[in-house]
Amino acid sequence: MRVLIAPAGSHGDILPFIAVGREFQRRGHEVRFFTNEIFAATVEGAGLPFRPIGTAEEYLGLLKKPGLNHPLRSLKIIAEAMDEADPAVVDAFVAEIVPGESIIVNSALAFGARAVAEIYGIPCASIHLQPAVLRGGSELTHADGLTAALRAVQRLFRRVVWYLADRLLLGPSIERVVNRRRVARALPPVDRPFHRWIHETDALVGLFPPWFAMREHDWPANLALTGFPLYDGDADELPAALEAFLECGEPPIAFTAGTATAASHAFFVESVEACRRSGRRGILLTHVAEQIPQNLPADVVHVPYVPFSRLLPRVAAFVHHGGIGTLSQALRAGVPQLIRPMAHDQFDNAARAVALGVAIKIPARKYRAERVVKALERLTTDLALRERCAQVAAKVTGDGVSAACTHILATLAPMHLHLITEDDWERWRDLRLAALRDSPEAFCASLRDWEDADEARWRRRLREVPFNTILELEGVPVGMVSAEPIDGDGVELLSLWVAPQARGRGAGDALVRAVIDWAAAREASHVELEAIVGNDPALELYRRSGFVALGEVLQEPSRQRYRRLL
């Protein structure tokens, strides 16, 4: 299948979609990645086919616009940029469509990609990187009397505020641009696109965990929360000069204003002064060197870019703008944070970090050296805050990207599980023989053992093993799995196989989940299985399904037992 990926935004917005593209590619799909040419080296360096949309000069010119990070003025700037890029987006996508074999994966602002999906009937999945794009009210829990009434008023107030924002702010900018292009393409106009329309795709994913943004009662019903992406490149080591700086003194403070700005000179001036007043070492992170003050102190260095996953575990505190990618890396590193939100989703992200107890917020207009010094003093000395950082870091687990791709594939190419009884022996036989032909080394049985088996033997096999299911994709049987009780309260997963044409589409995940659900219904304590050593795709499937290795590797052939606790 061909996966057409359309992110929108800055470097931090592009990286999660690169991770998604790599995961689709790893599962055997053909990927095309569409974004500004300034990201060509990053995308191609990750091994993805790149299709440019817009020039590097256009992107850098956009970053230099002084209102880009203003809470209100940025809307018009973003709308104009979207409008200018729209024809190129549509033309590029249309050139890459393979009818009947393509899907589109886009971010919230990739409206041109949405138009292509509608015009050509291409299945489309939207990925929301941050919860701020979802409009919810406080969930109404069990409450009576005045409390319930006050919450009802609160929800009504929020709806009124969003309505006015749509009509007075988003309407004259984003909505007008979107509908002008849609009407020109004979597509129906959309009313208040950020209200419901951006969520109305075939599949919808939130790349953040439920503990970061608890699902609210009025969020889209089809939204799947899968976890943070956490990909920030493949660099294994820090630059030598930065490594030497880190080694020669106390852990420094890291400062960044994000990659979506080239007008943050004042931020870095105040940050350098805060380092001077507090006697702390500092690292200034920006790819736009003009933002950095001249004649930096010896204990403050400028670094154009470095993967946060490598740097943040080695700093004393992290000062940043509150972008969701930056924030998620800081949460994983367990580093105390000072957040200076400027626009977009940054205010919401900062509020959530503060609520988690891992951050302090300073508004951009109040970011002055004396305030920063006081905030850094608390961040680096408050033991309770640092303990909370460690507790939250322990929750940043799992692979949100893998789960997102599995959900998208399962939704856009619906799969159906069917329990098999002995009366279905012919369907089971055909699939089992196909499995033995395709992967003879993966099973204890051989094709010779079963190819001449009569009806009675097939029926007996289905009676003796109590759980047998096959999976159909688009009406065609493409997978199978069995399970049986072991050790009193355990379950053994048996005979898992997925046909080659269905691999990488979440079929294996669905079959494993079926066994886990059956085991849970039996109140089993665990599920076990045995896998051939070296069968990397199968081992990766079991690992992401929660199985861990047990004991020694068994020989002849080499195989390993795995267990998942329930």
SETI-559400 format. One record per residue (C-alpha): residue number from 1; x, y, z. Coordinates in nm, 3 decimals, decimal comma. Example, Ala and Ser with C-alpha at 12.3 -4.5 7.8 and 13.67 -1.06 7.14 Angstrom:
2
     n        px        py        pz
     1     1,230    -0,450     0,780
     2     1,367    -0,106     0,714
//
This chain:
566
     n        px        py        pz
     1     0,000     0,000     0,000
     2     0,119     0,355    -0,070
     3     0,105     0,592     0,228
     4     0,103     0,963     0,142
     5     0,210     1,165     0,448
     6     0,135     1,535     0,482
     7     0,258     1,710     0,798
     8     0,241     2,086     0,847
     9     0,455     2,303     1,070
    10     0,809     2,333     1,199
    11     1,087     2,084     1,264
    12     0,919     1,960     1,582
    13     0,595     1,897     1,390
    14     0,774     1,710     1,110
    15     0,966     1,460     1,327
    16     0,660     1,266     1,453
    17     0,542     1,215     1,096
    18     0,888     1,095     0,995
    19     0,856     0,835     1,271
    20     0,513     0,737     1,137
    21     0,653     0,709     0,784
    22     0,940     0,491     0,899
    23     0,702     0,259     1,084
    24     0,480     0,219     0,778
    25     0,789     0,156     0,568
    26     0,917    -0,100     0,820
    27     0,588    -0,285     0,782
    28     0,642    -0,313     0,409
    29     0,440    -0,018     0,279
    30     0,548     0,236     0,019
    31     0,577     0,586     0,167
    32     0,578     0,933     0,011
    33     0,655     1,228     0,239
    34     0,541     1,580     0,145
    35     0,674     1,893     0,315
    36     0,889     2,201     0,256
    37     1,222     2,141     0,086
    38     1,411     2,276     0,388
    39     1,342     1,940     0,554
    40     1,471     1,732     0,261
    41     1,791     1,622     0,433
    42     1,607     1,529     0,753
    43     1,341     1,325     0,572
    44     1,575     1,156     0,327
    45     1,828     1,094     0,603
    46     1,557     0,893     0,777
    47     1,524     0,681     0,464
    48     1,192     0,818     0,335
    49     1,112     0,921    -0,025
    50     1,068     1,300    -0,018
    51     0,844     1,523    -0,229
    52     0,906     1,899    -0,179
    53     0,624     2,146    -0,116
    54     0,753     2,503    -0,124
    55     1,108     2,639    -0,110
    56     1,349     2,685     0,179
    57     1,344     3,059     0,114
    58     0,967     3,067     0,160
    59     0,993     2,874     0,486
    60     1,269     3,096     0,628
    61     1,077     3,405     0,522
    62     0,775     3,280     0,713
    63     0,983     3,228     1,030
    64     1,109     3,585     1,016
    65     0,762     3,739     1,021
    66     0,734     3,908     1,363
    67     0,372     3,808     1,420
    68     0,420     3,436     1,360
    69     0,428     3,359     1,732
    70     0,168     3,615     1,836
    71    -0,146     3,454     1,979
    72    -0,375     3,644     1,739
    73    -0,172     3,790     1,453
    74    -0,030     3,446     1,372
    75    -0,368     3,328     1,241
    76    -0,357     3,551     0,934
    77     0,008     3,464     0,866
    78    -0,062     3,091     0,886
    79    -0,370     3,126     0,665
    80    -0,171     3,308     0,397
    81     0,104     3,046     0,406
    82    -0,153     2,766     0,372
    83    -0,318     2,941     0,081
    84     0,010     2,988    -0,105
    85     0,113     2,625    -0,060
    86    -0,226     2,469    -0,136
    87    -0,197     2,429    -0,519
    88     0,147     2,269    -0,491
    89     0,021     2,030    -0,221
    90    -0,271     1,913    -0,433
    91    -0,063     1,872    -0,750
    92     0,207     1,677    -0,567
    93    -0,043     1,441    -0,405
    94    -0,240     1,376    -0,721
    95     0,083     1,276    -0,900
    96     0,153     1,005    -0,641
    97    -0,190     0,844    -0,602
    98    -0,218     0,476    -0,685
    99    -0,594     0,417    -0,723
   100    -0,725     0,163    -0,476
   101    -0,386     0,123    -0,308
   102    -0,325     0,460    -0,138
   103    -0,407     0,619     0,196
   104    -0,339     0,971     0,322
   105    -0,201     1,052     0,667
   106    -0,213     1,422     0,747
   107    -0,183     1,671     1,031
   108    -0,461     1,906     1,136
   109    -0,354     2,195     0,910
   110    -0,287     1,990     0,595
   111    -0,610     2,105     0,433
   112    -0,484     2,048     0,078
   113    -0,431     1,680     0,153
   114    -0,785     1,660     0,293
   115    -0,917     1,805    -0,032
   116    -0,734     1,538    -0,235
   117    -0,880     1,266    -0,012
   118    -1,233     1,395    -0,073
   119    -1,196     1,451    -0,447
   120    -1,037     1,115    -0,523
   121    -1,202     0,905    -0,252
   122    -0,873     0,822    -0,079
   123    -0,899     0,686     0,280
   124    -0,763     0,952     0,514
   125    -0,625     0,947     0,868
   126    -0,559     1,264     1,068
   127    -0,302     1,279     1,346
   128    -0,329     1,537     1,622
   129     0,005     1,594     1,790
   130    -0,137     1,791     2,082
   131    -0,461     1,792     2,283
   132    -0,514     2,166     2,230
   133    -0,669     2,099     1,890
   134    -0,950     1,910     2,066
   135    -1,219     2,126     2,217
   136    -1,359     1,979     2,532
   137    -1,521     2,085     2,851
   138    -1,458     1,951     3,196
   139    -1,596     1,601     3,223
   140    -1,915     1,592     3,431
   141    -1,856     1,337     3,704
   142    -2,111     1,231     3,962
   143    -2,237     1,557     4,111
   144    -2,563     1,692     4,242
   145    -2,730     2,023     4,302
   146    -2,521     2,336     4,280
   147    -2,201     2,156     4,170
   148    -2,372     2,002     3,868
   149    -2,534     2,334     3,780
   150    -2,202     2,519     3,797
   151    -2,035     2,264     3,573
   152    -2,319     2,292     3,323
   153    -2,270     2,670     3,317
   154    -1,897     2,620     3,270
   155    -1,951     2,394     2,970
   156    -2,196     2,642     2,820
   157    -1,947     2,925     2,870
   158    -1,672     2,727     2,696
   159    -1,897     2,657     2,398
   160    -1,983     3,025     2,370
   161    -1,614     3,123     2,383
   162    -1,523     2,873     2,109
   163    -1,816     2,989     1,895
   164    -1,703     3,350     1,919
   165    -1,342     3,250     1,846
   166    -1,456     3,069     1,532
   167    -1,669     3,358     1,410
   168    -1,444     3,651     1,503
   169    -1,089     3,508     1,476
   170    -1,069     3,182     1,281
   171    -1,351     3,263     1,040
   172    -1,197     3,574     0,882
   173    -0,861     3,396     0,843
   174    -0,844     3,016     0,828
   175    -1,206     2,937     0,738
   176    -1,220     3,190     0,456
   177    -0,902     3,053     0,296
   178    -1,012     2,691     0,330
   179    -1,354     2,751     0,179
   180    -1,227     2,963    -0,109
   181    -1,015     2,670    -0,225
   182    -1,288     2,414    -0,158
   183    -1,554     2,600    -0,354
   184    -1,314     2,637    -0,648
   185    -1,279     2,256    -0,647
   186    -1,657     2,198    -0,626
   187    -1,629     2,076    -0,267
   188    -1,888     2,188    -0,012
   189    -1,773     2,467     0,221
   190    -1,717     2,384     0,585
   191    -1,860     2,580     0,875
   192    -1,620     2,636     1,166
   193    -1,352     2,389     1,044
   194    -1,183     2,365     1,384
   195    -1,511     2,277     1,556
   196    -1,574     1,931     1,413
   197    -1,455     1,911     1,053
   198    -1,083     1,857     1,121
   199    -1,175     1,548     1,323
   200    -1,410     1,399     1,062
   201    -1,165     1,170     0,884
   202    -1,171     0,795     0,837
   203    -0,926     0,746     1,124
   204    -0,825     0,989     1,400
   205    -0,520     0,956     1,624
   206    -0,395     1,163     1,917
   207    -0,018     1,114     1,954
   208    -0,020     1,166     2,329
   209    -0,107     0,939     2,623
   210    -0,436     0,949     2,817
   211    -0,258     1,043     3,140
   212    -0,133     1,364     2,973
   213    -0,477     1,461     2,843
   214    -0,765     1,263     2,989
   215    -1,034     1,189     2,733
   216    -1,328     1,427     2,774
   217    -1,693     1,349     2,717
   218    -1,726     1,567     2,406
   219    -1,408     1,458     2,228
   220    -1,457     1,273     1,896
   221    -1,573     0,917     1,955
   222    -1,334     0,778     1,691
   223    -1,023     0,933     1,851
   224    -0,750     0,684     1,952
   225    -0,489     0,806     2,203
   226    -0,168     0,613     2,137
   227     0,115     0,787     2,328
   228     0,397     1,030     2,249
   229     0,605     0,967     1,933
   230     0,944     1,060     2,096
   231     1,146     1,026     1,773
   232     1,403     1,303     1,726
   233     1,656     1,155     1,485
   234     1,911     0,877     1,477
   235     2,216     1,050     1,624
   236     2,387     0,823     1,876
   237     2,636     1,077     2,007
   238     2,644     1,448     2,088
   239     2,883     1,674     1,894
   240     3,234     1,652     2,036
   241     3,245     2,019     2,137
   242     2,915     1,993     2,325
   243     3,023     1,670     2,490
   244     3,341     1,842     2,613
   245     3,136     2,134     2,748
   246     2,903     1,902     2,939
   247     3,194     1,714     3,089
   248     3,385     2,015     3,216
   249     3,143     2,145     3,481
   250     2,809     2,125     3,657
   251     2,502     2,030     3,450
   252     2,396     2,342     3,257
   253     2,058     2,498     3,183
   254     1,933     2,445     2,825
   255     1,733     2,719     2,651
   256     1,529     2,703     2,329
   257     1,260     2,922     2,175
   258     1,156     2,648     1,933
   259     1,232     2,608     1,563
   260     0,926     2,801     1,442
   261     1,076     3,143     1,509
   262     1,364     3,356     1,393
   263     1,271     3,657     1,608
   264     1,368     3,551     1,959
   265     1,681     3,761     2,013
   266     1,536     3,916     2,332
   267     1,466     3,570     2,477
   268     1,828     3,465     2,440
   269     1,956     3,799     2,574
   270     1,752     3,754     2,892
   271     1,855     3,388     2,915
   272     2,226     3,475     2,898
   273     2,177     3,741     3,164
   274     1,995     3,489     3,385
   275     2,294     3,255     3,355
   276     2,531     3,539     3,447
   277     2,329     3,645     3,752
   278     2,281     3,290     3,881
   279     2,634     3,173     3,807
   280     2,498     2,886     3,598
   281     2,626     2,743     3,273
   282     2,395     2,755     2,973
   283     2,330     2,601     2,631
   284     2,143     2,814     2,376
   285     1,967     2,602     2,113
   286     1,864     2,763     1,784
   287     1,931     2,704     1,415
   288     1,910     3,082     1,351
   289     2,246     3,217     1,467
   290     2,131     3,579     1,433
   291     1,913     3,532     1,742
   292     2,216     3,470     1,964
   293     2,382     3,767     2,141
   294     2,740     3,838     2,044
   295     3,034     3,778     2,279
   296     2,879     3,500     2,485
   297     3,034     3,428     2,827
   298     3,273     3,134     2,838
   299     3,023     2,925     3,032
   300     2,740     2,976     2,779
   301     2,752     2,806     2,437
   302     2,538     2,812     2,123
   303     2,435     2,485     1,955
   304     2,234     2,492     1,628
   305     2,060     2,160     1,689
   306     2,099     1,846     1,895
   307     1,849     1,564     1,963
   308     1,678     1,639     2,294
   309     1,673     1,270     2,381
   310     2,054     1,282     2,403
   311     2,090     1,622     2,570
   312     1,809     1,662     2,823
   313     1,904     1,381     3,064
   314     2,229     1,573     3,121
   315     2,097     1,922     3,201
   316     1,984     2,068     3,534
   317     1,672     2,235     3,390
   318     1,518     2,307     3,052
   319     1,372     2,641     2,944
   320     1,149     2,619     2,636
   321     0,840     2,745     2,455
   322     0,603     2,456     2,527
   323     0,588     2,287     2,189
   324     0,444     1,938     2,228
   325     0,751     1,760     2,085
   326     0,988     1,953     2,308
   327     0,765     1,901     2,610
   328     0,732     1,526     2,557
   329     1,110     1,486     2,536
   330     1,149     1,684     2,859
   331     0,888     1,466     3,030
   332     1,072     1,151     2,922
   333     1,405     1,289     3,045
   334     1,258     1,375     3,385
   335     1,408     1,725     3,370
   336     1,249     2,023     3,552
   337     1,104     2,273     3,305
   338     1,054     2,647     3,277
   339     0,801     2,710     3,001
   340     0,755     3,041     2,818
   341     0,452     2,991     2,590
   342     0,400     3,234     2,305
   343     0,117     3,109     2,080
   344    -0,078     2,817     1,933
   345    -0,095     2,503     2,152
   346     0,188     2,616     2,380
   347    -0,039     2,766     2,648
   348    -0,238     2,445     2,682
   349     0,075     2,228     2,686
   350     0,233     2,450     2,951
   351    -0,078     2,435     3,170
   352    -0,076     2,055     3,154
   353     0,295     2,040     3,249
   354     0,234     2,273     3,543
   355    -0,063     2,059     3,652
   356     0,161     1,752     3,643
   357     0,392     1,929     3,887
   358     0,701     1,923     3,663
   359     0,714     2,281     3,536
   360     0,691     2,653     3,609
   361     0,537     2,891     3,355
   362     0,645     3,248     3,277
   363     0,446     3,442     3,013
   364     0,658     3,562     2,721
   365     0,594     3,929     2,803
   366     0,727     3,874     3,158
   367     1,034     3,671     3,064
   368     1,305     3,875     3,234
   369     1,636     3,764     3,381
   370     1,538     3,829     3,743
   371     1,222     3,612     3,709
   372     1,416     3,340     3,532
   373     1,680     3,331     3,807
   374     1,412     3,277     4,074
   375     1,237     3,008     3,870
   376     1,561     2,822     3,803
   377     1,650     2,832     4,170
   378     1,324     2,657     4,256
   379     1,351     2,407     3,972
   380     1,699     2,299     4,075
   381     1,647     2,288     4,453
   382     1,287     2,172     4,505
   383     1,328     1,802     4,583
   384     0,954     1,732     4,567
   385     0,937     1,880     4,216
   386     1,234     1,674     4,102
   387     1,077     1,360     4,247
   388     0,759     1,439     4,057
   389     0,966     1,474     3,737
   390     1,103     1,124     3,793
   391     0,755     0,984     3,855
   392     0,618     1,135     3,534
   393     0,922     1,018     3,335
   394     0,845     0,662     3,443
   395     0,502     0,698     3,278
   396     0,646     0,796     2,938
   397     0,661     0,442     2,802
   398     0,546     0,249     2,499
   399     0,560     0,330     2,132
   400     0,288     0,573     2,034
   401     0,392     0,559     1,668
   402     0,357     0,180     1,636
   403     0,016     0,192     1,804
   404    -0,091     0,478     1,577
   405     0,005     0,291     1,260
   406    -0,171    -0,023     1,379
   407    -0,487     0,176     1,450
   408    -0,477     0,353     1,114
   409    -0,431     0,030     0,920
   410    -0,698    -0,153     1,115
   411    -0,942     0,135     1,063
   412    -0,874     0,210     0,697
   413    -0,853    -0,157     0,600
   414    -1,116    -0,311     0,832
   415    -1,037    -0,655     0,967
   416    -1,287    -0,910     1,096
   417    -1,219    -1,194     1,336
   418    -1,423    -1,514     1,312
   419    -1,426    -1,789     1,575
   420    -1,386    -2,129     1,412
   421    -1,566    -2,449     1,513
   422    -1,511    -2,799     1,378
   423    -1,784    -2,735     1,120
   424    -1,555    -2,471     0,967
   425    -1,275    -2,725     0,923
   426    -1,235    -2,661     0,549
   427    -1,172    -2,287     0,598
   428    -0,925    -2,366     0,874
   429    -0,756    -2,637     0,665
   430    -0,697    -2,411     0,367
   431    -0,542    -2,137     0,578
   432    -0,333    -2,377     0,787
   433    -0,184    -2,545     0,479
   434    -0,104    -2,201     0,334
   435     0,078    -2,119     0,659
   436     0,281    -2,441     0,650
   437     0,379    -2,374     0,289
   438     0,477    -2,011     0,357
   439     0,657    -2,048     0,689
   440     0,750    -2,414     0,748
   441     1,025    -2,323     0,994
   442     0,788    -2,132     1,224
   443     0,575    -2,428     1,333
   444     0,632    -2,759     1,508
   445     0,415    -2,933     1,246
   446     0,512    -2,969     0,881
   447     0,321    -2,958     0,554
   448     0,388    -3,329     0,508
   449     0,216    -3,400     0,839
   450    -0,109    -3,233     0,735
   451    -0,149    -3,206     0,358
   452    -0,319    -3,547     0,332
   453    -0,516    -3,524     0,658
   454    -0,881    -3,626     0,628
   455    -1,189    -3,444     0,757
   456    -1,194    -3,639     1,083
   457    -0,842    -3,530     1,174
   458    -0,911    -3,161     1,103
   459    -1,229    -3,176     1,308
   460    -1,046    -3,345     1,594
   461    -0,780    -3,071     1,592
   462    -1,046    -2,801     1,620
   463    -1,222    -2,985     1,904
   464    -0,906    -3,047     2,107
   465    -0,787    -2,685     2,098
   466    -1,069    -2,472     2,242
   467    -0,989    -2,132     2,084
   468    -0,939    -2,099     1,707
   469    -0,998    -1,786     1,504
   470    -0,926    -1,658     1,156
   471    -0,893    -1,298     1,045
   472    -1,041    -1,163     0,724
   473    -0,919    -0,853     0,546
   474    -1,161    -0,714     0,288
   475    -1,344    -1,048     0,297
   476    -1,035    -1,262     0,238
   477    -0,894    -1,492     0,512
   478    -0,540    -1,369     0,582
   479    -0,452    -1,483     0,934
   480    -0,512    -1,739     1,204
   481    -0,434    -1,814     1,568
   482    -0,521    -2,072     1,832
   483    -0,498    -2,091     2,210
   484    -0,546    -2,343     2,488
   485    -0,531    -2,345     2,871
   486    -0,202    -2,438     3,044
   487    -0,079    -2,459     3,404
   488    -0,421    -2,422     3,559
   489    -0,463    -2,044     3,514
   490    -0,249    -1,973     3,207
   491    -0,314    -1,971     2,833
   492    -0,082    -2,079     2,551
   493    -0,089    -1,889     2,219
   494    -0,047    -2,131     1,925
   495    -0,016    -2,137     1,547
   496    -0,014    -1,762     1,478
   497     0,028    -1,683     1,107
   498    -0,043    -1,384     0,882
   499    -0,045    -1,408     0,503
   500     0,225    -1,204     0,323
   501    -0,025    -0,961     0,166
   502    -0,160    -0,865     0,510
   503     0,168    -0,818     0,696
   504     0,238    -0,474     0,829
   505    -0,131    -0,385     0,845
   506    -0,199    -0,470     1,207
   507    -0,326    -0,824     1,142
   508    -0,080    -0,985     1,382
   509    -0,166    -0,730     1,652
   510    -0,537    -0,808     1,608
   511    -0,481    -1,185     1,638
   512    -0,264    -1,153     1,949
   513    -0,523    -0,923     2,103
   514    -0,794    -1,181     2,033
   515    -0,603    -1,441     2,237
   516    -0,536    -1,194     2,520
   517    -0,905    -1,103     2,531
   518    -1,005    -1,472     2,538
   519    -0,758    -1,539     2,818
   520    -0,884    -1,240     3,016
   521    -1,243    -1,360     2,978
   522    -1,132    -1,692     3,129
   523    -0,972    -1,497     3,416
   524    -0,631    -1,636     3,322
   525    -0,328    -1,486     3,496
   526    -0,100    -1,486     3,192
   527    -0,050    -1,579     2,827
   528     0,259    -1,766     2,709
   529     0,398    -1,854     2,367
   530     0,706    -1,996     2,202
   531     0,886    -1,819     1,916
   532     1,176    -1,913     1,689
   533     1,490    -1,713     1,766
   534     1,571    -1,491     1,468
   535     1,211    -1,442     1,355
   536     1,244    -1,070     1,413
   537     0,901    -0,957     1,282
   538     0,725    -1,203     1,513
   539     0,942    -1,111     1,811
   540     0,873    -0,741     1,751
   541     0,498    -0,815     1,740
   542     0,514    -1,001     2,072
   543     0,726    -0,733     2,239
   544     0,492    -0,451     2,145
   545     0,201    -0,667     2,267
   546     0,359    -0,681     2,614
   547     0,536    -1,019     2,611
   548     0,874    -1,060     2,783
   549     1,129    -1,339     2,744
   550     1,144    -1,624     2,995
   551     1,445    -1,833     3,093
   552     1,703    -1,993     2,864
   553     1,689    -2,024     2,486
   554     1,575    -2,375     2,395
   555     1,760    -2,561     2,120
   556     1,677    -2,768     1,809
   557     1,560    -2,535     1,673
   558     1,654    -2,232     1,882
   559     1,339    -2,092     2,037
   560     1,240    -1,874     2,330
   561     0,938    -1,869     2,555
   562     0,758    -1,542     2,623
   563     0,495    -1,441     2,878
   564     0,246    -1,157     2,914
   565     0,084    -1,104     3,251
   566    -0,286    -1,014     3,255
//
